[in-house]
Amino acid sequence: MIVQKTIMKTPQPLEANRIYYQYDFKSFRHKEDSSPAEGKLFLSPATLETDPDDNSLSDIYQITINENNQYSKVINICRNIIEILYPTEPFETLEDGIHFYILDKDNQLQKKENFEAVFKEPGYIRIEKLDGKVISIQKRPTYTIIHFNYEYWPNQNLKYNKLEYYNNEHQIIYYDETFYDENEKAIAGNSKNLLTQQNIRYTYINKDGVSRIDEYFDSQGNKTNHVIYYDNTNAEDKIENQILDHEGKLVAISNTVPDDIFDPLKEELAESYPYNNLLMDIEKTDVVLTEKFFLHTVDKNTTQWDNEAINRAKYLRITPNQPYYAKVTYPLFWPNRYKNFPHQKPLTLIEAEHQQPNAKYSDLIKFEVGNNYQYKTLIKEKWQQTPITLPLEQFKPLENDIYFFVMDNNGKLIPLENVEQAVEQPNYIRVEKEMGKIISIVKKTRIYKVLNEFEYQDNSLKNSKFNLLESTLLPNLIIETKWENYLPKYQVIKDNQGITVRTITVINPTDFHAIFEEFNSNGIKTNRIEINKNNDPDIINQYLDEKGQLIKTTDDYPEKDSVYDKIYKEPFYPIFIDQLEYQLFKLYQRELEND
């Protein structure tokens, strides 16, 4: 990315009460850290608009210093950098460079002259053009607004500092302040959450083995905790948390700190309208932010995120009950694919078939969405790609294009009509001609083919079925899973004859607590295995006879040689269902190494 900047050097000496701008500010408590380093300050925020070190956050500090060149006030405006799906037509006439817009209440673009004009807006749109093309359209909504305030003693040591969090309406929602003596030792402090009206008072003791005492108060002003911090490093318990009732009487003592009264991560500023309606471009946005989006899968109220995903699919012109092909590398179901909605622009088959031209292996992924725009079917294939040499004379009559063939037992090439016909074969030959020359001849052999089918209830996954349709090493198998809150609750594995070989009942996914039931080739239960990492032993394996009577109990997993155990030698936990294809591929590679 090419960025043009005009560096506005700061004058020397620095002027008190004049506004400057800086990257990488950190709060401090010692005099030696209270002045900005030479060359750190700039006269314009435009100088810092593009941070080459971070593609997910724009983090700019507005600085004011006192007559001693010490920080007196710092305002931090931190923004998410989100690439968006947006029509390029409004920007076609712009010159190369970076341009800034805001959206008015009617969702109309308003162009601004420069970055300074949008610096304090709750959100803005950033356009970048290069060689006459729009290469980036971003929204940059405010993520946090933080103020730092500092006061000093005559000897320039820190006297007081205050940290304040603001909302988009420039109202304080939380503050934390600390007072220091003339030798920079903290003596007292307060913090308050103005959203909940909870607060904490700190007193720094630093004598008789006690370093600090914190007093917690609820929204009614009642003291809830009296917390003593000991500075004796030999003390077995360095914290004494006295828990009080509403009358201030001691009810319990704990050695853990009470919960924070403010969590900055949970109080991230919400995007303001209409920026919150602009759709994230999943392919271009930094993974830090896309992962935040995907994690909403497990939220209790997901209407907002579902709507965004549905609108994204519509914007990408994906319609229900139509086959499409996906880009690779393709995200696994969890946690990198929000609730099984498609997030990338689909490809045609001819585009998808040769996405990894120089790789030894390639993927082909076909999908359909249902009326809810979530995946109804998902077919994944792994192919081996091998460059081969063939006599070129036979291709001389061909025009510049891509051609597909199969080879008969006598080595004769039989042309196929199109790529659709080619991918239906277990193997085929792909020939590409360009500028009158054959530039590529590749033999492609399918290693495996799997079909995933999904059912939903209120946009939440209810049932799934994994079908191993084709494999060079294994017979077909089926895995059926029931889901609850996007976690597996029950799973049945069936062999190629439809006989159940294993069931898994999940008791608690967090504790890895599940019941496995194993069956032989006749469908008769042979083992009941309880696995619980919190137990000792963590495996209880009950062996059963043909009548279901207990024969013996062990604390190990049974050694078996079933089709399924060729993929997973150890107990398979159903939350990893999407890794089955990966395990199939690893099995194939292991077999190659053993040959």
DRENNUNU-490677 format. One record per residue (C-alpha): x, y, z negated; residue in three letters; chain. Coordinates in steps of 0.2 Angstrom, whole numbers, plus 5000, padded with zeros to 4 digits. Layout:
N
px / py / pz / type / mol
X / Y / Z / ALA / A .
...
***
This chain:
595
px / py / pz / type / mol
5000 / 5000 / 5000 / MET / A .
5007 / 5017 / 5005 / ILE / A .
5004 / 5031 / 4993 / VAL / A .
5008 / 5049 / 4996 / GLN / A .
5012 / 5060 / 4981 / LYS / A .
5017 / 5077 / 4977 / THR / A .
5028 / 5077 / 4962 / ILE / A .
5025 / 5092 / 4951 / MET / A .
5040 / 5094 / 4940 / LYS / A .
5037 / 5101 / 4922 / THR / A .
5045 / 5117 / 4918 / PRO / A .
5059 / 5119 / 4906 / GLN / A .
5057 / 5123 / 4892 / PRO / A .
5040 / 5115 / 4889 / LEU / A .
5026 / 5126 / 4883 / GLU / A .
5016 / 5124 / 4868 / ALA / A .
4997 / 5121 / 4870 / ASN / A .
4999 / 5119 / 4889 / ARG / A .
4991 / 5103 / 4896 / ILE / A .
5003 / 5090 / 4904 / TYR / A .
5000 / 5072 / 4910 / TYR / A .
5009 / 5056 / 4906 / GLN / A .
5010 / 5037 / 4908 / TYR / A .
5013 / 5024 / 4894 / ASP / A .
5010 / 5035 / 4879 / PHE / A .
5010 / 5025 / 4862 / LYS / A .
5004 / 5031 / 4846 / SER / A .
5018 / 5033 / 4833 / PHE / A .
5021 / 5037 / 4814 / ARG / A .
5040 / 5043 / 4814 / HIS / A .
5047 / 5060 / 4819 / LYS / A .
5059 / 5053 / 4832 / GLU / A .
5045 / 5046 / 4842 / ASP / A .
5034 / 5062 / 4841 / SER / A .
5041 / 5071 / 4857 / SER / A .
5039 / 5066 / 4875 / PRO / A .
5055 / 5059 / 4883 / ALA / A .
5063 / 5070 / 4897 / GLU / A .
5054 / 5068 / 4914 / GLY / A .
5039 / 5059 / 4906 / LYS / A .
5027 / 5074 / 4908 / LEU / A .
5019 / 5081 / 4924 / PHE / A .
5009 / 5096 / 4927 / LEU / A .
4995 / 5087 / 4937 / SER / A .
4986 / 5071 / 4935 / PRO / A .
4987 / 5068 / 4953 / ALA / A .
5005 / 5063 / 4951 / THR / A .
4999 / 5048 / 4941 / LEU / A .
4983 / 5043 / 4950 / GLU / A .
4991 / 5027 / 4957 / THR / A .
5001 / 5017 / 4945 / ASP / A .
5012 / 5005 / 4955 / PRO / A .
5013 / 4993 / 4940 / ASP / A .
4994 / 4989 / 4937 / ASP / A .
4981 / 4985 / 4950 / ASN / A .
4967 / 4983 / 4937 / SER / A .
4968 / 4999 / 4926 / LEU / A .
4971 / 5017 / 4929 / SER / A .
4978 / 5023 / 4912 / ASP / A .
4982 / 5042 / 4911 / ILE / A .
4985 / 5053 / 4896 / TYR / A .
4982 / 5071 / 4895 / GLN / A .
4995 / 5079 / 4883 / ILE / A .
4996 / 5095 / 4873 / THR / A .
5012 / 5098 / 4862 / ILE / A .
5016 / 5111 / 4848 / ASN / A .
5029 / 5124 / 4847 / GLU / A .
5042 / 5110 / 4842 / ASN / A .
5038 / 5100 / 4857 / ASN / A .
5029 / 5087 / 4847 / GLN / A .
5013 / 5079 / 4852 / TYR / A .
4998 / 5088 / 4845 / SER / A .
4983 / 5081 / 4855 / LYS / A .
4982 / 5067 / 4867 / VAL / A .
4967 / 5062 / 4877 / ILE / A .
4968 / 5045 / 4886 / ASN / A .
4956 / 5041 / 4900 / ILE / A .
4957 / 5023 / 4905 / CYS / A .
4948 / 5016 / 4920 / ARG / A .
4944 / 4999 / 4928 / ASN / A .
4950 / 4998 / 4946 / ILE / A .
4937 / 4988 / 4956 / ILE / A .
4937 / 4985 / 4974 / GLU / A .
4920 / 4986 / 4981 / ILE / A .
4909 / 4980 / 4995 / LEU / A .
4904 / 4996 / 5004 / TYR / A .
4901 / 5001 / 5022 / PRO / A .
4916 / 5010 / 5030 / THR / A .
4905 / 5021 / 5042 / GLU / A .
4905 / 5036 / 5031 / PRO / A .
4924 / 5037 / 5031 / PHE / A .
4928 / 5034 / 5049 / GLU / A .
4932 / 5052 / 5052 / THR / A .
4944 / 5054 / 5038 / LEU / A .
4962 / 5056 / 5041 / GLU / A .
4975 / 5044 / 5034 / ASP / A .
4978 / 5046 / 5015 / GLY / A .
4968 / 5045 / 4999 / ILE / A .
4951 / 5053 / 4997 / HIS / A .
4939 / 5055 / 4982 / PHE / A .
4920 / 5055 / 4981 / TYR / A .
4907 / 5055 / 4967 / ILE / A .
4889 / 5049 / 4969 / LEU / A .
4875 / 5060 / 4964 / ASP / A .
4859 / 5055 / 4955 / LYS / A .
4852 / 5051 / 4972 / ASP / A .
4866 / 5039 / 4976 / ASN / A .
4873 / 5050 / 4989 / GLN / A .
4892 / 5053 / 4992 / LEU / A .
4899 / 5070 / 4988 / GLN / A .
4917 / 5072 / 4994 / LYS / A .
4929 / 5081 / 4982 / LYS / A .
4945 / 5091 / 4986 / GLU / A .
4957 / 5081 / 4975 / ASN / A .
4959 / 5070 / 4961 / PHE / A .
4959 / 5084 / 4948 / GLU / A .
4940 / 5086 / 4953 / ALA / A .
4936 / 5068 / 4948 / VAL / A .
4948 / 5065 / 4934 / PHE / A .
4935 / 5068 / 4920 / LYS / A .
4920 / 5061 / 4929 / GLU / A .
4913 / 5045 / 4921 / PRO / A .
4916 / 5036 / 4938 / GLY / A .
4922 / 5040 / 4956 / TYR / A .
4925 / 5032 / 4972 / ILE / A .
4943 / 5031 / 4980 / ARG / A .
4945 / 5028 / 4998 / ILE / A .
4962 / 5024 / 5006 / GLU / A .
4965 / 5025 / 5025 / LYS / A .
4981 / 5019 / 5034 / LEU / A .
4983 / 5019 / 5053 / ASP / A .
4966 / 5025 / 5056 / GLY / A .
4958 / 5010 / 5046 / LYS / A .
4950 / 5010 / 5029 / VAL / A .
4960 / 4998 / 5019 / ILE / A .
4953 / 5001 / 5002 / SER / A .
4936 / 5006 / 4994 / ILE / A .
4937 / 5007 / 4975 / GLN / A .
4926 / 5012 / 4961 / LYS / A .
4935 / 5018 / 4946 / ARG / A .
4923 / 5019 / 4931 / PRO / A .
4928 / 5024 / 4914 / THR / A .
4933 / 5010 / 4903 / TYR / A .
4938 / 5019 / 4887 / THR / A .
4941 / 5037 / 4881 / ILE / A .
4952 / 5039 / 4866 / ILE / A .
4959 / 5055 / 4858 / HIS / A .
4974 / 5055 / 4847 / PHE / A .
4977 / 5070 / 4835 / ASN / A .
4993 / 5074 / 4826 / TYR / A .
4998 / 5087 / 4812 / GLU / A .
5015 / 5089 / 4805 / TYR / A .
5024 / 5095 / 4789 / TRP / A .
5036 / 5110 / 4790 / PRO / A .
5051 / 5097 / 4791 / ASN / A .
5042 / 5090 / 4807 / GLN / A .
5038 / 5074 / 4799 / ASN / A .
5020 / 5067 / 4803 / LEU / A .
5007 / 5073 / 4790 / LYS / A .
4991 / 5067 / 4798 / TYR / A .
4985 / 5057 / 4813 / ASN / A .
4968 / 5053 / 4819 / LYS / A .
4962 / 5040 / 4833 / LEU / A .
4945 / 5043 / 4840 / GLU / A .
4935 / 5033 / 4852 / TYR / A .
4922 / 5042 / 4863 / TYR / A .
4907 / 5037 / 4874 / ASN / A .
4903 / 5043 / 4891 / ASN / A .
4893 / 5058 / 4884 / GLU / A .
4909 / 5064 / 4875 / HIS / A .
4902 / 5059 / 4858 / GLN / A .
4914 / 5050 / 4845 / ILE / A .
4909 / 5032 / 4841 / ILE / A .
4923 / 5027 / 4830 / TYR / A .
4938 / 5036 / 4821 / TYR / A .
4953 / 5030 / 4811 / ASP / A .
4963 / 5043 / 4801 / GLU / A .
4979 / 5042 / 4791 / THR / A .
4987 / 5054 / 4779 / PHE / A .
5006 / 5054 / 4776 / TYR / A .
5018 / 5062 / 4763 / ASP / A .
5033 / 5073 / 4768 / GLU / A .
5044 / 5058 / 4769 / ASN / A .
5032 / 5049 / 4782 / GLU / A .
5025 / 5037 / 4770 / LYS / A .
5006 / 5033 / 4772 / ALA / A .
4996 / 5038 / 4757 / ILE / A .
4978 / 5036 / 4762 / ALA / A .
4966 / 5033 / 4776 / GLY / A .
4948 / 5031 / 4782 / ASN / A .
4940 / 5023 / 4797 / SER / A .
4922 / 5024 / 4802 / LYS / A .
4911 / 5016 / 4815 / ASN / A .
4898 / 5029 / 4819 / LEU / A .
4887 / 5016 / 4829 / LEU / A .
4884 / 5005 / 4813 / THR / A .
4889 / 5018 / 4800 / GLN / A .
4901 / 5006 / 4792 / GLN / A .
4917 / 5013 / 4785 / ASN / A .
4934 / 5008 / 4776 / ILE / A .
4944 / 5019 / 4764 / ARG / A .
4963 / 5015 / 4763 / TYR / A .
4974 / 5019 / 4748 / THR / A .
4992 / 5015 / 4750 / TYR / A .
4999 / 5010 / 4732 / ILE / A .
5017 / 5003 / 4736 / ASN / A .
5020 / 4999 / 4717 / LYS / A .
5018 / 4984 / 4705 / ASP / A .
5018 / 4972 / 4720 / GLY / A .
5003 / 4980 / 4728 / VAL / A .
5005 / 4988 / 4745 / SER / A .
4987 / 4994 / 4749 / ARG / A .
4969 / 4993 / 4744 / ILE / A .
4955 / 4994 / 4756 / ASP / A .
4937 / 4997 / 4751 / GLU / A .
4923 / 4992 / 4764 / TYR / A .
4906 / 5001 / 4764 / PHE / A .
4890 / 4996 / 4773 / ASP / A .
4878 / 5008 / 4783 / SER / A .
4870 / 5012 / 4766 / GLN / A .
4886 / 5017 / 4758 / GLY / A .
4886 / 5002 / 4747 / ASN / A .
4904 / 4994 / 4743 / LYS / A .
4905 / 4977 / 4751 / THR / A .
4923 / 4972 / 4749 / ASN / A .
4938 / 4977 / 4738 / HIS / A .
4953 / 4970 / 4747 / VAL / A .
4971 / 4970 / 4739 / ILE / A .
4986 / 4968 / 4750 / TYR / A .
5002 / 4962 / 4740 / TYR / A .
5019 / 4966 / 4746 / ASP / A .
5027 / 4951 / 4736 / ASN / A .
5034 / 4940 / 4750 / THR / A .
5035 / 4925 / 4738 / ASN / A .
5017 / 4927 / 4734 / ALA / A .
5007 / 4912 / 4740 / GLU / A .
4992 / 4923 / 4744 / ASP / A .
4996 / 4940 / 4751 / LYS / A .
4978 / 4945 / 4752 / ILE / A .
4964 / 4946 / 4739 / GLU / A .
4947 / 4950 / 4746 / ASN / A .
4934 / 4953 / 4732 / GLN / A .
4917 / 4951 / 4740 / ILE / A .
4904 / 4962 / 4731 / LEU / A .
4885 / 4961 / 4731 / ASP / A .
4874 / 4976 / 4734 / HIS / A .
4876 / 4981 / 4716 / GLU / A .
4895 / 4981 / 4717 / GLY / A .
4896 / 4965 / 4707 / LYS / A .
4910 / 4952 / 4711 / LEU / A .
4902 / 4937 / 4720 / VAL / A .
4917 / 4928 / 4728 / ALA / A .
4936 / 4930 / 4732 / ILE / A .
4943 / 4926 / 4749 / SER / A .
4961 / 4926 / 4755 / ASN / A .
4956 / 4932 / 4773 / THR / A .
4953 / 4950 / 4779 / VAL / A .
4935 / 4955 / 4782 / PRO / A .
4929 / 4957 / 4800 / ASP / A .
4934 / 4973 / 4809 / ASP / A .
4920 / 4986 / 4809 / ILE / A .
4924 / 4991 / 4827 / PHE / A .
4930 / 4980 / 4841 / ASP / A .
4936 / 4991 / 4856 / PRO / A .
4935 / 4976 / 4868 / LEU / A .
4916 / 4974 / 4864 / LYS / A .
4913 / 4993 / 4865 / GLU / A .
4920 / 4995 / 4883 / GLU / A .
4910 / 5009 / 4890 / LEU / A .
4896 / 5003 / 4902 / ALA / A .
4897 / 5009 / 4920 / GLU / A .
4885 / 5024 / 4923 / SER / A .
4872 / 5024 / 4936 / TYR / A .
4874 / 5023 / 4951 / PRO / A .
4891 / 5016 / 4950 / TYR / A .
4885 / 5000 / 4941 / ASN / A .
4875 / 4996 / 4957 / ASN / A .
4891 / 4995 / 4968 / LEU / A .
4896 / 4977 / 4971 / LEU / A .
4913 / 4971 / 4966 / MET / A .
4924 / 4964 / 4980 / ASP / A .
4929 / 4947 / 4972 / ILE / A .
4943 / 4944 / 4985 / GLU / A .
4952 / 4960 / 4983 / LYS / A .
4949 / 4965 / 4965 / THR / A .
4963 / 4961 / 4952 / ASP / A .
4960 / 4944 / 4944 / VAL / A .
4960 / 4952 / 4926 / VAL / A .
4943 / 4960 / 4931 / LEU / A .
4936 / 4946 / 4941 / THR / A .
4938 / 4934 / 4926 / GLU / A .
4929 / 4947 / 4915 / LYS / A .
4914 / 4945 / 4927 / PHE / A .
4915 / 4926 / 4928 / PHE / A .
4915 / 4925 / 4909 / LEU / A .
4897 / 4932 / 4909 / HIS / A .
4892 / 4915 / 4914 / THR / A .
4889 / 4910 / 4896 / VAL / A .
4880 / 4926 / 4891 / ASP / A .
4863 / 4924 / 4884 / LYS / A .
4856 / 4938 / 4895 / ASN / A .
4863 / 4937 / 4912 / THR / A .
4850 / 4946 / 4922 / THR / A .
4862 / 4960 / 4927 / GLN / A .
4876 / 4949 / 4932 / TRP / A .
4864 / 4937 / 4942 / ASP / A .
4857 / 4952 / 4951 / ASN / A .
4874 / 4958 / 4956 / GLU / A .
4879 / 4940 / 4962 / ALA / A .
4863 / 4939 / 4972 / ILE / A .
4865 / 4956 / 4980 / ASN / A .
4883 / 4952 / 4984 / ARG / A .
4878 / 4936 / 4993 / ALA / A .
4865 / 4946 / 5003 / LYS / A .
4878 / 4959 / 5007 / TYR / A .
4889 / 4945 / 5014 / LEU / A .
4874 / 4940 / 5025 / ARG / A .
4872 / 4923 / 5016 / ILE / A .
4854 / 4916 / 5018 / THR / A .
4846 / 4902 / 5009 / PRO / A .
4847 / 4884 / 5017 / ASN / A .
4859 / 4888 / 5030 / GLN / A .
4876 / 4880 / 5032 / PRO / A .
4892 / 4890 / 5029 / TYR / A .
4911 / 4887 / 5028 / TYR / A .
4921 / 4894 / 5014 / ALA / A .
4938 / 4903 / 5013 / LYS / A .
4952 / 4893 / 5003 / VAL / A .
4960 / 4893 / 4991 / THR / A .
4943 / 4889 / 4983 / TYR / A .
4938 / 4893 / 4965 / PRO / A .
4933 / 4878 / 4954 / LEU / A .
4916 / 4878 / 4946 / PHE / A .
4922 / 4884 / 4929 / TRP / A .
4927 / 4897 / 4925 / PRO / A .
4931 / 4905 / 4941 / ASN / A .
4914 / 4905 / 4950 / ARG / A .
4900 / 4915 / 4941 / TYR / A .
4885 / 4903 / 4939 / LYS / A .
4888 / 4894 / 4956 / ASN / A .
4884 / 4910 / 4967 / PHE / A .
4895 / 4912 / 4982 / PRO / A .
4907 / 4927 / 4981 / HIS / A .
4917 / 4928 / 4997 / GLN / A .
4912 / 4931 / 5015 / LYS / A .
4909 / 4915 / 5024 / PRO / A .
4918 / 4909 / 5039 / LEU / A .
4914 / 4900 / 5055 / THR / A .
4919 / 4882 / 5057 / LEU / A .
4933 / 4886 / 5069 / ILE / A .
4940 / 4899 / 5057 / GLU / A .
4938 / 4887 / 5042 / ALA / A .
4946 / 4872 / 5051 / GLU / A .
4963 / 4879 / 5052 / HIS / A .
4966 / 4891 / 5037 / GLN / A .
4982 / 4883 / 5032 / GLN / A .
4991 / 4880 / 5048 / PRO / A .
5009 / 4877 / 5040 / ASN / A .
5003 / 4867 / 5025 / ALA / A .
5005 / 4848 / 5024 / LYS / A .
4987 / 4847 / 5018 / TYR / A .
4972 / 4858 / 5022 / SER / A .
4954 / 4860 / 5014 / ASP / A .
4938 / 4861 / 5023 / LEU / A .
4923 / 4867 / 5012 / ILE / A .
4905 / 4868 / 5018 / LYS / A .
4891 / 4875 / 5007 / PHE / A .
4872 / 4879 / 5007 / GLU / A .
4863 / 4890 / 4995 / VAL / A .
4845 / 4888 / 4989 / GLY / A .
4832 / 4901 / 4987 / ASN / A .
4840 / 4907 / 4971 / ASN / A .
4856 / 4910 / 4981 / TYR / A .
4866 / 4898 / 4971 / GLN / A .
4875 / 4883 / 4978 / TYR / A .
4863 / 4869 / 4983 / LYS / A .
4876 / 4858 / 4991 / THR / A .
4895 / 4859 / 4992 / LEU / A .
4905 / 4848 / 5003 / ILE / A .
4924 / 4847 / 5001 / LYS / A .
4936 / 4838 / 5012 / GLU / A .
4955 / 4836 / 5010 / LYS / A .
4965 / 4833 / 5026 / TRP / A .
4983 / 4828 / 5030 / GLN / A .
4991 / 4839 / 5043 / GLN / A .
5005 / 4832 / 5053 / THR / A .
5014 / 4841 / 5068 / PRO / A .
5017 / 4828 / 5082 / ILE / A .
5025 / 4828 / 5099 / THR / A .
5015 / 4823 / 5115 / LEU / A .
5019 / 4825 / 5134 / PRO / A .
5015 / 4843 / 5138 / LEU / A .
5011 / 4839 / 5157 / GLU / A .
4994 / 4833 / 5152 / GLN / A .
4989 / 4850 / 5145 / PHE / A .
4995 / 4861 / 5160 / LYS / A .
4977 / 4862 / 5167 / PRO / A .
4970 / 4869 / 5151 / LEU / A .
4966 / 4887 / 5149 / GLU / A .
4972 / 4897 / 5133 / ASN / A .
4961 / 4891 / 5119 / ASP / A .
4960 / 4877 / 5106 / ILE / A .
4956 / 4859 / 5110 / TYR / A .
4952 / 4844 / 5101 / PHE / A .
4955 / 4825 / 5105 / PHE / A .
4955 / 4808 / 5097 / VAL / A .
4968 / 4795 / 5103 / MET / A .
4962 / 4777 / 5107 / ASP / A .
4972 / 4761 / 5103 / ASN / A .
4982 / 4763 / 5119 / ASN / A .
4988 / 4781 / 5115 / GLY / A .
4977 / 4789 / 5127 / LYS / A .
4969 / 4806 / 5122 / LEU / A .
4950 / 4807 / 5123 / ILE / A .
4944 / 4825 / 5123 / PRO / A .
4931 / 4831 / 5111 / LEU / A .
4918 / 4844 / 5115 / GLU / A .
4921 / 4856 / 5101 / ASN / A .
4927 / 4858 / 5083 / VAL / A .
4910 / 4852 / 5076 / GLU / A .
4913 / 4835 / 5084 / GLN / A .
4931 / 4834 / 5079 / ALA / A .
4928 / 4836 / 5060 / VAL / A .
4916 / 4822 / 5060 / GLU / A .
4930 / 4810 / 5065 / GLN / A .
4941 / 4802 / 5052 / PRO / A .
4956 / 4809 / 5062 / ASN / A .
4959 / 4820 / 5077 / TYR / A .
4972 / 4830 / 5086 / ILE / A .
4971 / 4849 / 5088 / ARG / A .
4980 / 4857 / 5102 / VAL / A .
4982 / 4876 / 5104 / GLU / A .
4988 / 4885 / 5119 / LYS / A .
4992 / 4903 / 5120 / GLU / A .
5000 / 4914 / 5134 / MET / A .
5001 / 4898 / 5145 / GLY / A .
5011 / 4888 / 5132 / LYS / A .
5007 / 4875 / 5120 / ILE / A .
5011 / 4882 / 5103 / ILE / A .
5004 / 4869 / 5091 / SER / A .
5000 / 4850 / 5091 / ILE / A .
4993 / 4844 / 5075 / VAL / A .
4986 / 4827 / 5070 / LYS / A .
4973 / 4829 / 5055 / LYS / A .
4968 / 4814 / 5045 / THR / A .
4954 / 4815 / 5031 / ARG / A .
4960 / 4810 / 5014 / ILE / A .
4944 / 4811 / 5005 / TYR / A .
4926 / 4819 / 5006 / LYS / A .
4915 / 4823 / 4992 / VAL / A .
4898 / 4830 / 4991 / LEU / A .
4892 / 4841 / 4976 / ASN / A .
4873 / 4843 / 4973 / GLU / A .
4865 / 4856 / 4961 / PHE / A .
4849 / 4859 / 4952 / GLU / A .
4844 / 4874 / 4942 / TYR / A .
4832 / 4881 / 4930 / GLN / A .
4830 / 4900 / 4928 / ASP / A .
4847 / 4901 / 4937 / ASN / A .
4856 / 4891 / 4925 / SER / A .
4863 / 4874 / 4930 / LEU / A .
4852 / 4860 / 4925 / LYS / A .
4859 / 4844 / 4934 / ASN / A .
4873 / 4840 / 4946 / SER / A .
4878 / 4825 / 4956 / LYS / A .
4896 / 4822 / 4962 / PHE / A .
4897 / 4810 / 4977 / ASN / A .
4913 / 4802 / 4983 / LEU / A .
4908 / 4800 / 5001 / LEU / A .
4924 / 4794 / 5008 / GLU / A .
4942 / 4791 / 5002 / SER / A .
4957 / 4782 / 5009 / THR / A .
4960 / 4774 / 4992 / LEU / A .
4944 / 4772 / 4982 / LEU / A .
4926 / 4765 / 4986 / PRO / A .
4912 / 4777 / 4984 / ASN / A .
4906 / 4782 / 4967 / LEU / A .
4893 / 4794 / 4960 / ILE / A .
4894 / 4805 / 4944 / ILE / A .
4877 / 4813 / 4938 / GLU / A .
4878 / 4826 / 4924 / THR / A .
4865 / 4835 / 4914 / LYS / A .
4870 / 4853 / 4909 / TRP / A .
4865 / 4865 / 4895 / GLU / A .
4872 / 4883 / 4894 / ASN / A .
4884 / 4878 / 4908 / TYR / A .
4891 / 4864 / 4897 / LEU / A .
4889 / 4846 / 4901 / PRO / A .
4878 / 4836 / 4889 / LYS / A .
4876 / 4819 / 4897 / TYR / A .
4884 / 4810 / 4911 / GLN / A .
4882 / 4794 / 4920 / VAL / A .
4895 / 4787 / 4932 / ILE / A .
4890 / 4773 / 4945 / LYS / A .
4900 / 4763 / 4956 / ASP / A .
4898 / 4760 / 4975 / ASN / A .
4884 / 4747 / 4971 / GLN / A .
4874 / 4760 / 4960 / GLY / A .
4879 / 4750 / 4944 / ILE / A .
4882 / 4761 / 4929 / THR / A .
4900 / 4759 / 4923 / VAL / A .
4901 / 4773 / 4910 / ARG / A .
4890 / 4785 / 4901 / THR / A .
4896 / 4800 / 4891 / ILE / A .
4885 / 4809 / 4878 / THR / A .
4893 / 4826 / 4872 / VAL / A .
4889 / 4829 / 4854 / ILE / A .
4900 / 4845 / 4852 / ASN / A .
4910 / 4851 / 4867 / PRO / A .
4920 / 4863 / 4855 / THR / A .
4926 / 4849 / 4844 / ASP / A .
4929 / 4837 / 4858 / PHE / A .
4916 / 4826 / 4850 / HIS / A .
4907 / 4813 / 4862 / ALA / A .
4901 / 4795 / 4864 / ILE / A .
4907 / 4785 / 4878 / PHE / A .
4898 / 4769 / 4883 / GLU / A .
4907 / 4757 / 4895 / GLU / A .
4899 / 4744 / 4906 / PHE / A .
4906 / 4729 / 4916 / ASN / A .
4903 / 4726 / 4934 / SER / A .
4886 / 4718 / 4930 / ASN / A .
4880 / 4733 / 4921 / GLY / A .
4882 / 4725 / 4904 / ILE / A .
4888 / 4737 / 4890 / LYS / A .
4905 / 4731 / 4883 / THR / A .
4911 / 4746 / 4872 / ASN / A .
4904 / 4760 / 4862 / ARG / A .
4918 / 4773 / 4859 / ILE / A .
4916 / 4788 / 4848 / GLU / A .
4929 / 4802 / 4851 / ILE / A .
4931 / 4816 / 4839 / ASN / A .
4947 / 4826 / 4837 / LYS / A .
4941 / 4831 / 4819 / ASN / A .
4941 / 4813 / 4813 / ASN / A .
4954 / 4802 / 4807 / ASP / A .
4955 / 4791 / 4817 / PRO / A .
4949 / 4802 / 4831 / ASP / A .
4944 / 4786 / 4841 / ILE / A .
4932 / 4773 / 4835 / ILE / A .
4930 / 4759 / 4849 / ASN / A .
4917 / 4746 / 4846 / GLN / A .
4918 / 4730 / 4857 / TYR / A .
4902 / 4722 / 4861 / LEU / A .
4897 / 4705 / 4867 / ASP / A .
4884 / 4702 / 4881 / GLU / A .
4870 / 4703 / 4868 / LYS / A .
4876 / 4720 / 4862 / GLY / A .
4883 / 4712 / 4845 / GLN / A .
4898 / 4720 / 4838 / LEU / A .
4914 / 4709 / 4840 / ILE / A .
4928 / 4721 / 4834 / LYS / A .
4932 / 4739 / 4831 / THR / A .
4949 / 4747 / 4835 / THR / A .
4956 / 4765 / 4835 / ASP / A .
4962 / 4765 / 4853 / ASP / A .
4954 / 4767 / 4870 / TYR / A .
4952 / 4751 / 4880 / PRO / A .
4964 / 4747 / 4894 / GLU / A .
4953 / 4745 / 4910 / LYS / A .
4956 / 4744 / 4928 / ASP / A .
4939 / 4751 / 4935 / SER / A .
4938 / 4762 / 4950 / VAL / A .
4935 / 4777 / 4939 / TYR / A .
4950 / 4774 / 4928 / ASP / A .
4961 / 4774 / 4943 / LYS / A .
4957 / 4793 / 4943 / ILE / A .
4958 / 4796 / 4924 / TYR / A .
4968 / 4784 / 4914 / LYS / A .
4962 / 4792 / 4898 / GLU / A .
4944 / 4796 / 4893 / PRO / A .
4937 / 4808 / 4905 / PHE / A .
4928 / 4823 / 4897 / TYR / A .
4914 / 4830 / 4908 / PRO / A .
4918 / 4848 / 4906 / ILE / A .
4932 / 4845 / 4919 / PHE / A .
4921 / 4838 / 4932 / ILE / A .
4927 / 4851 / 4945 / ASP / A .
4945 / 4844 / 4943 / GLN / A .
4940 / 4827 / 4950 / LEU / A .
4945 / 4832 / 4968 / GLU / A .
4962 / 4837 / 4961 / TYR / A .
4964 / 4820 / 4953 / GLN / A .
4959 / 4812 / 4969 / LEU / A .
4972 / 4821 / 4978 / PHE / A .
4985 / 4817 / 4964 / LYS / A .
4981 / 4799 / 4965 / LEU / A .
4984 / 4799 / 4984 / TYR / A .
5001 / 4807 / 4982 / GLN / A .
5005 / 4794 / 4969 / ARG / A .
5001 / 4780 / 4980 / GLU / A .
5012 / 4788 / 4994 / LEU / A .
5026 / 4789 / 4982 / GLU / A .
5024 / 4771 / 4977 / ASN / A .
5024 / 4765 / 4996 / ASP / A .
***
